[in-house]
């Protein structure tokens, strides 16, 4: 996150003011997080972040990027007193609160299409990038070349379904969420989470040694 961006900085400060009003002990079990002193410790895509009224920090004690800050803040602030339940997987456009066409288009382009663009013809690279990003194989019961589950947050999971290109069809990607995800994040934050996954996968691919995918 660029601290020189006044809008980002203003929003960041606003989120901290709102977080300061939250009783972490009252919501930690609902969110599936732990409290360490005055900080809430939140695992996000396998990395721990600490959030308090004073700021947000990663494992290196640095402020995370703006997208991560927004998602962590919304995860805390959207929490209710009761844990939500719900089984199955749904597409982003199927969430009841996703009413804006722009959000659906953003999710499709920034998440699903971005993964297709980065990994068409690179199935082994995608499989390894998923592994390095914390994904685990998932039996989807559907004929996909790759089916991988990611635990973005303790109550928010994503399922990546990918078919590589062949002689007849181009590559295709679908990213689903667990049904209860919309109880913990608003549509914009869910879209941001999907976009962050695609960027982390592409970044992981760029760092792969040739022997890992050869």
C-alpha positions in Angstrom: 0.0 0.0 0.0 1.3 3.4 -0.8 1.1 5.6 2.3 1.3 8.6 0.0 -2.2 8.0 -1.3 -4.4 10.2 0.9 -7.6 8.3 0.1 -6.1 5.0 1.2 -4.6 6.5 4.3 -7.9 8.1 5.3 -9.8 4.8 4.8 -7.1 3.0 6.8 -7.5 5.4 9.7 -11.2 5.1 9.6 -11.1 1.3 9.8 -8.8 1.5 12.8 -11.2 3.9 14.6 -14.0 1.5 14.0 -11.9 -1.5 15.1 -11.1 0.3 18.3 -14.8 -0.1 19.3 -14.8 -3.9 18.9 -14.5 -6.3 21.7 -12.1 -8.9 20.2 -12.8 -11.5 22.9 -16.5 -11.4 22.1 -16.0 -12.2 18.4 -12.8 -14.3 18.3 -14.6 -17.7 18.3 -17.2 -16.5 15.7 -14.3 -15.5 13.4 -12.1 -18.5 14.2 -9.3 -16.2 15.3 -7.2 -15.8 18.4 -6.5 -12.8 20.6 -3.0 -11.9 21.8 -3.1 -9.1 24.3 -4.8 -6.2 22.5 -4.3 -7.7 19.0 -6.4 -10.0 17.0 -4.4 -12.5 15.1 -6.0 -13.4 11.7 -4.7 -16.1 9.3 -5.2 -14.9 5.7 -4.1 -17.3 2.9 -1.8 -19.0 5.4 -0.1 -15.9 6.7 -0.7 -14.4 10.1 -1.7 -10.7 10.4 -2.1 -8.8 13.7 -4.8 -6.1 14.0 -5.3 -3.6 16.8 -6.6 -0.1 17.2 -3.0 1.0 16.6 -2.6 -0.6 13.2 -2.2 -3.8 11.1 1.0 -5.7 10.7 2.3 -8.8 8.9 4.9 -11.3 10.2 7.6 -8.8 9.4 5.8 -6.1 11.4 5.1 -4.2 8.3 1.8 -2.7 7.3 0.1 -5.0 4.7 -1.0 -3.8 1.3 -4.2 -1.8 1.1 -6.3 -4.7 -0.2 -5.2 -6.9 2.7 -6.0 -4.1 5.1 -9.5 -3.7 3.8 -10.3 -7.4 3.9 -9.0 -7.8 7.4 -10.9 -4.8 8.6 -14.2 -5.9 7.0 -13.8 -9.4 8.4 -13.7 -7.9 11.9 -16.3 -5.2 11.5 -18.9 -7.4 9.7 -18.8 -10.1 12.4 -22.0 -10.7 14.3 -22.4 -12.5 17.6 -23.4 -15.8 16.1 -21.3 -18.0 13.8 -23.0 -18.6 10.4 -23.5 -22.0 9.0 -24.1 -23.1 5.4 -22.9 -26.0 3.2 -21.8 -26.1 -0.4 -20.2 -23.8 -2.9 -21.6 -20.9 -4.7 -20.4 -18.5 -7.5 -19.7 -14.9 -6.7 -22.7 -13.8 -8.7 -25.0 -16.0 -6.7 -24.5 -14.2 -3.4 -27.7 -12.4 -2.5 -25.9 -9.2 -1.5 -24.0 -9.0 -4.9 -26.4 -6.7 -6.7 -23.9 -4.5 -8.6 -23.1 -5.6 -12.1 -19.7 -3.9 -11.7 -18.7 -6.2 -8.9 -19.5 -9.3 -11.0 -17.5 -8.0 -13.9 -14.6 -7.1 -11.7 -14.5 -10.5 -10.1 -14.6 -12.3 -13.5 -11.8 -10.2 -15.0 -9.5 -9.8 -11.9 -9.9 -13.4 -10.7 -11.1 -16.0 -13.1 -9.9 -14.4 -16.4 -6.6 -13.4 -14.8 -5.9 -17.0 -13.8 -6.8 -18.2 -17.4 -4.5 -15.6 -18.9 -1.6 -16.5 -16.6 -1.9 -20.3 -16.8 -3.5 -21.4 -20.1 -1.2 -24.2 -21.3 0.5 -24.3 -17.9 -1.4 -26.8 -15.9 1.6 -28.1 -14.0 2.7 -24.6 -13.2 -0.7 -23.8 -11.8 -0.8 -27.0 -9.7 2.6 -26.0 -8.2 1.6 -22.4 -7.7 -1.5 -23.6 -5.9 0.5 -25.8 -3.6 2.9 -23.0 -2.7 0.0 -20.6 -2.1 -1.5 -23.0 0.5 -4.1 -24.8 -1.7 -5.0 -28.4 -1.2 -6.5 -30.8 -3.7 -10.3 -31.0 -3.4 -12.6 -33.7 -4.8 -15.2 -31.6 -6.6 -17.1 -34.5 -8.1 -16.8 -32.8 -11.5 -14.5 -33.4 -14.5 -11.9 -30.7 -14.0 -8.2 -30.9 -14.7 -7.5 -29.2 -11.4 -9.6 -28.7 -8.3 -8.0 -26.9 -5.4 -9.4 -25.5 -2.1 -7.9 -22.4 -0.4 -8.6 -21.3 3.2 -8.5 -17.5 2.7 -9.8 -16.7 6.2 -11.0 -19.1 9.0 -14.6 -18.8 7.7 -14.0 -18.0 4.1 -12.9 -20.7 1.6 -12.4 -20.6 -2.1 -12.5 -23.4 -4.6 -10.6 -23.1 -7.8 -11.8 -25.2 -10.7 -9.6 -25.2 -13.8 -9.6 -26.9 -17.2 -6.6 -26.4 -19.4 -6.9 -25.6 -23.1 -6.9 -28.4 -25.6 -7.4 -28.8 -29.4 -11.1 -27.9 -29.2 -11.6 -25.6 -26.2 -9.7 -22.7 -24.6 -8.7 -22.8 -20.9 -11.5 -22.1 -18.4 -11.5 -21.2 -14.7 -14.2 -21.0 -12.1 -13.6 -19.8 -8.6 -16.3 -20.6 -6.0 -16.8 -19.5 -2.4 -18.2 -21.5 0.5 -21.8 -20.5 1.0 -21.3 -18.8 4.4 -18.6 -16.5 3.0 -21.0 -13.6 2.4 -21.9 -13.5 6.1 -18.3 -12.6 6.9 -17.3 -10.3 4.0 -19.2 -7.8 1.8 -19.2 -8.3 -2.0 -16.3 -5.8 -2.6 -14.1 -7.6 -0.1 -15.0 -11.0 -1.5 -14.0 -9.7 -5.0 -10.8 -8.4 -3.5 -10.1 -11.8 -2.0 -10.5 -13.5 -5.3 -8.3 -11.0 -7.0 -5.6 -11.4 -4.4 -5.6 -15.1 -4.9 -5.1 -14.7 -8.7 -2.2 -12.3 -8.1 -0.6 -14.6 -5.5 -0.8 -17.6 -7.9 0.8 -15.6 -10.7 3.5 -14.3 -8.4 4.2 -17.8 -7.2 4.5 -19.0 -10.8 7.0 -16.4 -11.7 9.3 -17.6 -8.8 9.1 -21.3 -9.7 12.4 -22.9 -10.7 12.3 -24.7 -14.0 12.8 -28.2 -12.4 9.6 -27.7 -10.3 7.4 -27.7 -13.4 9.5 -29.4 -16.0 
